[in-house]
Amino acid sequence: MTEEDRAGDREAQLRAELERARALIEQGADQLDRGQVVDGETFFREWDEELDRLADDED
């Protein structure tokens, strides 16, 4: 594989990563528009509760 081929592969990978990031941002913006958001405090409280349940299930 030539250096030019590797550069092309890196560029293609970067473009794919940027497209994925754009899609995730658009998805998040759509969720905001629909009011489907959770504040950070609620998210982490619910996450801690879920982790506690999982830990209890292991015992």
C-alpha positions in Angstrom: 0.0 0.0 0.0 1.4 3.4 -1.0 1.6 6.4 1.2 -1.0 8.0 -1.1 -3.4 5.0 -0.4 -2.9 5.3 3.3 -3.6 9.1 3.2 -6.8 8.4 1.2 -7.8 5.8 3.8 -7.3 8.2 6.6 -9.2 10.9 4.8 -12.1 8.5 4.2 -12.1 7.4 7.8 -12.1 11.0 8.9 -15.1 11.8 6.6 -17.0 8.8 8.0 -16.3 9.9 11.6 -17.5 13.4 10.8 -20.7 12.1 9.2 -21.3 10.0 12.3 -20.8 13.0 14.6 -23.1 15.1 12.5 -25.8 12.4 12.6 -25.5 12.1 16.4 -25.7 15.9 16.8 -28.8 16.0 14.5 -30.4 13.2 16.5 -29.7 15.1 19.8 -31.1 18.4 18.3 -34.3 16.5 17.2 -34.7 15.1 20.7 -34.3 18.6 22.1 -36.9 19.9 19.7 -39.3 17.2 20.9 -38.6 17.8 24.5 -37.1 14.4 25.0 -34.3 15.4 27.3 -33.3 14.6 30.9 -31.4 16.9 33.1 -28.0 15.7 34.3 -29.0 15.3 37.9 -31.9 13.0 37.0 -29.8 11.0 34.5 -27.1 10.3 37.1 -29.6 9.6 39.9 -31.3 7.0 37.7 -28.0 5.6 36.5 -26.8 5.2 40.1 -30.1 3.5 41.0 -29.7 1.1 38.1 -26.1 0.3 39.1 -27.3 -0.4 42.6 -30.0 -2.8 41.3 -27.4 -4.6 39.2 -25.0 -4.9 42.1 -27.9 -6.3 44.3 -28.7 -8.8 41.6 -25.1 -10.1 41.7 -25.3 -10.8 45.4 
